[in-house]
Amino acid sequence: MAPSLVALLGFGALFLLIILHVPLAIAMMIVGACGFAILVGPGPATALFADDVASVLGSADMAIIPLFLLMGSFAGAAGLSADLYRFANAFVGHWRGGLAMATIGGCAGFGAVCGSSLATVGTMVRVAHPEMLARGYAPHFSAGTIAVGGTLGLMIPPSIIMVLYAVLTETFVIDLYIGAIVPGLLAVLLYFAAIHWWARRHPVEAPRGSRSDWRARRKVASEAGGVITMVLVVTGGMYGGVFTATEAAAIGAFVAFLFLVLRGKFDAREFWRMIVGVAATTGMIYMMVIGASVFNYFVAVSHVPEQLLGWITASNIPHLAVLALILVLYVFLGAVFDETATMLITLPFVLPLVIGFGYDAVWWGIVNVVVITIGLICPPIGLNVLVLAGLLRKIAVRKIYAGILPFLAMDVVRLALLLLFPALVTWLPGTMR
C-alpha cells in the first residue's frame, strides 16, 4: 500500500476515533503506532512508546506547564485577577466603554499569570460580569467582551499552548514568548478600538463610568503592585536571560503561593483541590504530547508533507492563497475542537508546508495561536462561548455571538497584518539573539 494512501486512511481513522469519543491522546497513539507499523514495521513502532515517553517526561520545557498552571491557580485563588481588573478600571473606566476596556486589560493581565484561555474566562466572568451589569452594560456585550478577552490567555506570555508548540517543533520557547509581545499588544489595542466603535454606535449598551481621582488610583495601584511586580519579574527575567523559562515558572508559582498565604486566603481543602486539578491537567497534556509525537513520526515516514509541498510548488498556487486556505481550516477546526487538539492534529502536515514556503517557525507558531483563538469564539461551536454560556445561563449563545462580532472583525484585521507583515512577530526575537 502506498505511504500516502496509508496516511490518508490514518487521518480518516483519527477523525473516526475522535467522533467515537476516544480521547485524542489515545486516538493519536493508536493511529500513529498502527500507521508506523504498516510503513516501517511492528518492532520500531513498539520502540516509539519507550523513546517518546522518556523524551516527554525528561523535557525541561514540559516542566513549565504544571508550574504555570500552579501559578494561575494560586493567583486566581488569591484574588490577583480582581486587583488587575480594578487597576485597569481606575484608569480607563470613565471612558465610554471603559469598563469593557478594563475587562480586556484585566484579561490580558491575568493571562500573563495564567496561560489558559478557559481559565481566564472562568475567572474574569466572576470578577467583571457583575460589575458591567451593575454599571448598565448590555448583558450580551459584556459576555462577548469576556469571551474575547479570554483568548488573551493564549496570546499573552506565558502561554501553555506556546510551550506545546515549542516542544513539538523544537523551537526555543523564549523566542515564541518574545514574538508574541507585539501581536498581543496589537490584540489589546484592536479590541479597544472595537469597544470604542461599539460604544459610539450603541452608547446605551456601553455607558461611561465615574472618573477615579488620583488618590483612588494610587490605592488600587498599590493593591495591584504585587501582581504587576510578579509579572514583570517573571517575564522580564525570562526575556533578560536572568533565568530560564522553567525557573521563571517556578518563581511565579512560589510568589503566587505567597500571595495566597499572606492574604489569608489559604484553605487546605481548596489547596488540595488545586493540586489535584493541576496534576490531572498536566497528565492529560503529557499524554496528548506523547500521542502527538507518535502520530508525527507516522506522518513523517509517509512523506505526505513533502508530496503536498511538491504538488503546490508545481501548480504555482500563490503561497498566501495556500496559507489563507489553511487558516480557514484552522478556524473551522478551532470551532469544533479545543485549542490543543487543533494544533496537535494539524501540525505534522502544516508546519513542513510553511517552512517549505520559506517562513519562520516562530512566526507560524504565533499565527497558529492567533487563528486558534479566533476559532475559540467563532460560531457555531466556539469553546469560549459555550463555557461562558454555561456559566451565564440567562444569556443565550446567539446573544453572546452578537456581542463578539466587532471583536471578531478586529481579529481578522490582526491576522491579515501578521500575514502581510511577518516582521511584526520576527523582528523583536531577532534583535534579542
C-alpha positions in Angstrom: 0.0 0.0 0.0 1.3 3.5 -0.9 2.5 5.5 2.1 0.3 8.5 1.0 -2.7 6.2 1.0 -1.8 4.8 4.4 -1.5 8.4 5.7 -4.9 9.4 4.2 -6.6 6.3 5.8 -4.8 7.1 9.1 -6.1 10.6 9.1 -9.6 9.4 8.5 -9.3 6.8 11.2 -8.1 9.5 13.6 -11.3 11.6 13.0 -13.4 8.5 13.3 -12.0 7.7 16.7 -12.5 11.3 17.8 -16.1 11.1 16.7 -16.5 7.9 18.7 -15.3 9.9 21.8 -11.9 8.1 22.1 -9.6 10.5 23.9 -7.4 12.4 21.5 -4.2 11.3 23.1 -5.2 7.6 22.8 -6.5 8.1 19.2 -3.2 9.6 18.1 -1.2 6.9 19.7 -3.3 4.1 18.1 -3.3 5.7 14.6 0.4 6.7 14.8 1.6 3.3 16.0 -0.5 1.3 13.6 0.5 3.5 10.6 4.1 3.4 11.6 4.0 -0.4 12.0 2.5 -0.7 8.5 5.1 1.5 6.9 8.2 0.6 8.9 7.5 -2.5 11.0 6.0 -3.5 14.3 9.3 -3.5 16.2 10.2 0.1 15.5 6.5 1.1 16.2 6.7 -0.5 19.6 10.0 1.3 20.4 8.3 4.6 19.7 6.5 4.4 23.0 9.6 3.9 25.1 11.6 6.6 23.3 8.8 9.2 23.2 7.6 8.7 26.8 11.2 9.1 28.0 11.7 12.2 25.8 8.5 13.9 27.0 9.0 13.1 30.7 12.6 14.3 30.5 11.8 17.5 28.7 12.7 20.7 30.7 10.2 22.7 28.6 7.3 20.4 29.5 8.1 21.0 33.2 7.0 24.6 32.6 3.4 23.5 32.2 2.5 22.3 35.7 4.4 25.3 37.2 2.5 27.9 35.2 -0.8 26.0 35.9 0.0 26.3 39.6 0.8 30.0 39.3 -2.5 30.6 37.6 -4.5 28.6 40.2 -2.8 30.3 43.1 -3.2 33.8 41.5 -6.9 33.2 40.9 -7.5 32.0 44.5 -5.5 34.9 45.9 -7.7 37.4 44.1 -5.0 38.8 41.9 -7.3 38.9 38.9 -9.7 41.3 40.8 -6.7 43.5 41.6 -5.8 43.8 37.9 -9.3 44.5 36.9 -9.7 47.3 39.5 -6.4 48.7 38.4 -7.4 48.9 34.8 -10.9 50.2 35.6 -9.4 53.1 37.7 -7.6 54.5 34.7 -10.0 53.8 31.8 -13.4 53.2 33.4 -14.5 56.8 32.9 -14.2 56.5 29.1 -17.3 55.4 27.1 -17.0 51.7 27.0 -14.1 52.0 29.6 -15.3 49.2 31.8 -15.2 46.8 28.8 -11.7 48.1 28.1 -10.8 47.4 31.7 -12.1 43.9 31.3 -9.8 43.4 28.3 -6.9 44.8 30.3 -7.7 42.6 33.2 -7.9 39.5 31.0 -4.5 40.4 29.5 -3.0 40.8 32.9 -4.4 37.6 34.2 -3.4 35.8 31.0 0.2 36.8 32.0 -0.1 34.7 35.2 -2.4 32.0 33.8 -1.6 30.9 30.3 -5.0 29.4 29.6 -8.0 30.8 27.7 -10.7 28.9 29.6 -9.2 29.7 33.0 -9.2 33.4 32.1 -12.8 33.2 31.0 -13.8 31.3 34.1 -12.0 33.8 36.4 -13.0 37.1 34.8 -16.6 36.2 34.4 -16.9 36.2 38.2 -14.9 39.4 38.5 -16.1 41.6 35.6 -19.6 40.5 34.5 -21.5 41.6 37.7 -19.7 45.0 37.6 -20.5 45.6 34.0 -24.2 44.7 34.5 -24.3 47.0 37.6 -23.0 49.9 35.5 -25.6 49.4 32.8 -23.7 47.4 30.2 -25.8 45.3 27.9 -25.5 41.6 29.0 -24.6 40.3 25.5 -21.9 42.9 25.1 -20.3 42.3 28.5 -20.4 38.5 27.9 -18.9 38.9 24.4 -16.1 41.1 25.9 -15.2 38.4 28.4 -15.3 35.6 25.9 -12.9 37.5 23.6 -10.7 38.7 26.5 -10.3 35.1 27.5 -8.4 34.4 24.2 -5.6 36.7 25.5 -4.8 33.9 28.0 -3.2 32.1 25.0 -1.7 35.2 23.4 -0.1 36.9 26.4 3.1 35.0 27.6 3.4 32.7 29.4 1.1 30.7 27.2 0.8 26.9 27.7 0.0 26.3 24.0 3.2 28.0 23.0 5.1 25.7 25.3 3.5 22.7 23.5 4.3 24.2 20.1 7.9 24.7 21.2 8.3 21.1 22.4 6.8 19.6 19.2 8.7 21.8 16.8 12.0 22.0 18.8 11.6 25.8 18.9 13.1 27.9 21.7 10.1 28.8 23.9 11.5 32.2 24.8 11.6 33.2 21.1 7.9 32.4 20.9 7.2 34.5 24.0 9.1 37.4 22.7 7.5 37.1 19.3 4.1 37.2 20.9 4.6 40.6 22.6 3.7 42.8 19.6 0.8 40.6 18.4 -0.5 40.5 22.0 -0.3 44.3 22.4 -1.9 44.7 18.9 -4.8 42.4 20.0 -5.5 44.6 23.1 -5.3 47.9 21.0 -7.6 46.5 18.3 -10.1 45.3 21.0 -10.0 48.7 22.5 -10.8 50.1 19.0 -13.8 47.7 18.7 -15.1 48.7 22.1 -14.8 52.4 21.2 -16.6 51.9 17.9 -19.4 49.9 19.6 -19.8 52.4 22.4 -20.2 55.3 19.9 -22.8 53.4 17.9 -24.6 52.0 21.0 -24.0 54.4 23.8 -26.8 53.0 26.0 -25.1 49.5 25.9 -21.7 50.7 27.0 -22.0 53.9 29.2 -19.3 55.9 30.8 -18.3 55.2 34.3 -17.3 57.6 37.0 -13.8 59.1 36.9 -11.5 57.9 39.7 -9.4 60.6 41.4 -5.6 60.1 41.8 -6.0 59.1 45.4 -8.2 56.2 44.4 -5.9 55.3 41.5 -2.9 55.3 43.8 -4.8 53.0 46.2 -5.7 50.4 43.5 -2.2 50.7 42.0 -0.7 49.8 45.4 -3.1 46.9 45.7 -2.2 45.6 42.3 1.5 46.5 42.7 2.4 43.0 43.9 0.9 41.1 41.0 2.3 43.6 38.5 5.7 43.3 40.0 5.4 39.5 39.9 4.5 39.6 36.2 7.4 42.0 35.4 9.9 39.8 37.4 8.8 36.6 35.7 8.6 37.9 32.2 11.5 40.4 32.5 13.7 37.7 34.0 12.9 35.3 31.1 13.4 37.9 28.4 16.5 39.4 30.0 18.2 36.0 30.4 18.3 36.2 34.2 16.7 32.8 34.4 15.2 30.1 32.2 11.5 29.7 31.4 11.3 26.8 33.8 12.9 28.8 36.6 10.6 31.7 35.8 7.6 29.4 36.1 8.8 28.1 39.5 9.4 31.6 40.8 6.0 32.7 39.6 4.2 29.8 41.3 6.1 30.4 44.5 5.3 34.1 44.6 1.6 33.5 43.8 1.5 31.0 46.6 3.0 33.6 48.9 0.2 36.0 47.9 -2.4 33.2 48.7 -0.9 32.7 52.2 -0.2 36.4 53.1 -3.7 37.5 52.1 -5.2 34.9 54.4 -6.9 33.0 51.6 -5.1 29.7 52.1 -7.5 26.9 52.6 -6.2 23.3 52.9 -9.1 21.7 51.1 -9.0 24.3 48.3 -5.2 23.9 48.1 -5.6 20.2 47.7 -8.3 20.6 45.1 -6.0 22.9 43.1 -3.1 20.5 43.3 -5.3 17.6 42.1 -6.7 19.7 39.3 -3.2 20.8 38.1 -2.0 17.2 38.3 -4.9 15.9 36.2 -4.5 18.7 33.6 -0.8 18.1 33.4 -1.2 14.4 33.0 -3.7 15.0 30.2 -1.3 17.4 28.4 1.6 15.0 28.7 -0.5 12.1 27.3 -1.5 14.4 24.4 2.1 15.4 23.6 3.2 11.7 23.7 0.3 10.8 21.3 1.1 13.7 19.0 4.8 12.7 18.9 3.9 9.2 17.8 1.5 10.5 15.2 4.2 12.9 13.9 6.5 10.0 13.3 3.9 8.2 11.3 3.2 11.4 9.2 6.9 11.9 8.7 7.6 8.4 7.3 4.6 8.7 5.0 6.3 11.7 3.3 2.9 13.3 2.7 4.1 16.8 3.7 6.9 16.7 1.1 4.4 15.5 -1.5 2.0 18.3 -0.7 4.8 20.9 -0.9 5.9 19.5 -4.3 2.4 19.5 -5.7 1.7 23.1 -4.5 5.1 24.2 -6.0 4.4 22.5 -9.3 0.9 24.0 -9.5 2.2 27.6 -9.0 -0.5 28.4 -6.4 0.5 31.6 -4.5 1.8 30.8 -1.1 -0.5 33.4 0.5 -3.5 31.7 -1.1 -2.5 28.3 0.4 -1.9 29.9 3.8 -5.4 31.6 3.6 -7.0 28.2 3.0 -5.0 26.6 5.9 -6.2 29.4 8.2 -9.8 28.9 7.2 -9.4 25.3 8.1 -8.0 26.2 11.4 -10.9 28.5 12.2 -13.3 25.6 11.4 -11.3 23.1 13.5 -11.0 25.6 16.3 -14.8 25.9 16.4 -15.1 22.2 16.9 -12.0 21.1 18.9 -10.2 22.8 21.8 -7.0 24.7 21.0 -4.6 22.0 21.9 -6.3 19.3 19.8 -6.5 21.7 16.8 -2.8 22.3 16.9 -1.7 18.8 17.6 -3.7 17.2 14.8 -2.6 19.6 12.1 1.0 20.5 13.0 2.6 17.4 11.3 1.0 18.3 7.9 1.1 22.1 8.1 4.4 23.0 9.6 6.5 21.4 6.8 4.5 23.3 4.2 5.0 26.6 6.0 8.7 26.0 6.4 8.9 24.9 2.8 7.4 28.2 1.7 10.3 29.9 3.5 8.5 31.2 6.5 9.9 31.2 10.1 8.7 28.6 12.6 8.4 31.2 15.3 6.2 33.4 13.0 4.0 30.4 12.2 3.7 29.5 15.9 2.3 32.9 16.7 0.0 32.9 13.6 -1.2 29.4 14.6 -2.1 30.6 18.1 -3.9 33.7 16.7 -6.1 31.7 14.3 -6.8 29.1 17.0 -8.0 31.8 19.3 -10.4 33.0 16.6 -11.8 29.5 16.4 -12.5 29.6 20.2 -15.0 32.5 19.7 -16.2 31.6 16.2 -19.7 30.2 15.6 -21.2 27.7 15.8 -19.2 25.9 18.5 -16.7 28.4 19.9 -15.5 26.8 23.1 -15.1 30.0 25.0 -18.6 31.0 24.1 -20.1 27.6 25.2 -18.2 27.7 28.5 -19.4 31.3 29.1 -23.0 30.4 28.2 -22.8 27.5 30.8 -21.7 30.0 33.4 -24.2 32.7 32.4 -27.3 30.6 31.8 -29.6 33.6 31.4 -27.8 34.8 28.2 -28.5 32.9 25.0 -25.5 31.7 23.0 -26.6 33.6 19.9 -26.7 36.8 22.0 -23.1 36.2 23.1 -22.1 35.8 19.5 -23.8 39.1 18.7 -21.5 40.7 21.3 -18.4 39.1 19.8 -18.9 40.3 16.2 -17.0 43.6 16.4 -14.1 41.9 18.1 -14.1 39.1 15.5 -13.7 41.7 12.8 -10.6 43.1 14.6 -9.2 39.6 14.9 -9.4 39.2 11.1 -7.6 42.6 10.7 -4.9 41.4 13.2 -4.4 38.1 11.3 -4.2 39.9 8.0 -1.5 42.2 9.4 0.6 39.3 10.7 0.3 37.5 7.3 1.3 40.6 5.3 4.0 41.8 7.7 5.8 38.8 9.3 8.3 41.2 10.9 5.6 42.1 13.5 6.5 38.7 15.0 10.1 38.1 13.9 11.7 41.5 14.4 11.7 41.5 18.2 13.1 38.0 18.7 15.7 38.8 16.0 17.0 41.8 18.0 17.5 39.7 21.1 19.5 36.9 19.7 
